Amino acid sequence: MVHYRVSHLVLPVIVLATVAATLAGCGSPETDRPTSEQLGGDVSTVAPEAFEAASVSASGSVLVHVPCGMIIPVKKAITTFKEANPDAAVEEEYDNASVLVAQILERGVRPDVFVSPGISEIGRLEQEGLVDPDSKRAVGSFRLVAIVQRDSELTIESPEDLLECETVAIAEPEVNSVGTCAKEALMNLGLWEQIEPKTVQTSEAIKAYQYVMDGKADVGISYRACPLETNPEKMSESEVRIAYEFDPETYEKQKIWVAPLNTSENPETAAALVAFLTSPQGLTILADNGMPGTTDFQPQDVAAGPTGGEVGGNGIRTVGPEDAPVQITAYFPDNETHVGTWQFLKSLQSDHGDSVRLEMVNFESDAGFDRWLADGLDCGAVRVNGKTHWEFEVGGEEKEATFRRKMGQDWLPEDLEALVANLVSKAESGEESAA
């Protein structure tokens, strides 16, 4: 079997519908929830010291190119910079990284600042003399995983299992950093020559993800990041799960780079924006809003976060009796981004005492990650009596909620609070409740 190179011209209709809705501004096809641009533009929770750090009397216009999988964290940081510098007009363009690179190299578009999801995209700009290699700064990093359809019956637990697959979807290694990373890992494992003929190589990483969703590839190789965290419009509902994580010794983690272009007509403001994005305050905004690997580049006192490992020494901690009628299991990283979620969940358990048992799974730990994979999840989630999706009654009205991904963005704490109170009340009265 020969590998295929899939261009955007031959995407299935379902992919075209999704991409068409997001192409220019990564807009949302859903009307009942804020778009990622709206979420990223809300800086009401940004700390005052971040605005102080961003205020540098910048002025003039700059254009920033950003991969649309990073909209929420990057837009929030840029919005902070804009509000702190009212004389600066910062225009943002969000699109797939390969599309943005093509605009620069083929159409002559010249942004002042470029954000890259790895070395391949920004490396092409360096080769053309548009970016000084010494000017780029890292603001995050990615880890590599294999993904399969959520209901896949294939046994994919290690890279060697890819040899049994008919098709493996990856982004093109020559132009896309996740593909570069995947090829490096498979080469170091001595598997690339056998697996390359099975590959379906796509022009954009999101298309490889989509091929797995649509059942057009048995497995895909992807960054360990949730597109729904930083750009929820990417997929209306995740239909994949992580099969395994590649050993980090087999590849170099791809860094998320930001750099000014040498052709900028406003180099002072471009440099000021890059400086803010890579400052402790800018990195904190990025980390708080879902940018992966940002803590690798923060000062230790910032990166440590406020939770202090409280979720448990081995990554899994429980509070409450084992036989409590309401069982809550929460799966989130123990980092700055989710500290509010952990605090809320612990207070929820405390409010109901022995009626609620809370299990906290920090999937950034080894034990927590193994548990997260075993339970078939792909992003953060809260399970109540084994379920993330619930229909329940509050004040005589029917409610419906799915407690997956980010609190306050994808689900509301008051909905979880109402559900738990409902279940506790039923348990205390002896009523049957859905499990």
VENBELLIN-V921625 format. One record per helix or strand of 3 or more residues. SS is the DSSP state (h for helix, s for strand). FROM is the first residue (numbers start at 0). TO is the last residue. Records with the same first field share a line. If there is no record, write none. Layout:
SS->FROM-TO + FROM-TO
This chain:
s->3-5 + 59-66 + 87-94 + 112-115 + 136-140 + 143-148 + 167-170 + 198-201 + 218-222 + 239-244 + 254-259 + 315-318 + 325-331 + 355-361 + 380-383 + 388-393 + 396-401
h->7-9 + 12-21 + 35-40 + 47-53 + 67-83 + 96-106 + 118-126 + 132-134 + 158-163 + 176-187 + 191-197 + 204-212 + 226-229 + 231-233 + 247-249 + 266-276 + 279-287 + 293-296 + 299-302 + 335-354 + 365-373 + 412-428
